[in-house]
């Protein structure tokens, strides 16, 4: 396992923190959905793309918000 260079990570994270976060409001949720849409447009299905893991993380954050805040549709 790699040792984490906290200083380097903090510098890199400061550039992303305004865009990648756990959404707590509808507005933050919409921001993440817009980010995911842009990532999908750029990456498509290319799992080797350098941003593919970021796209997956943003998707997980969106899914978590939806699980907690969006009621499931009742299918009859």
Secondary structure, DSSP 4 states (H G I P E B T S, - for coil): -PPP-HHHHHHHHHHHTTTS----SHHHHHHHHHHHHHHHHHHTT-TTSTTHHHHHHHHHHHHHHHHHHSPPPPP-
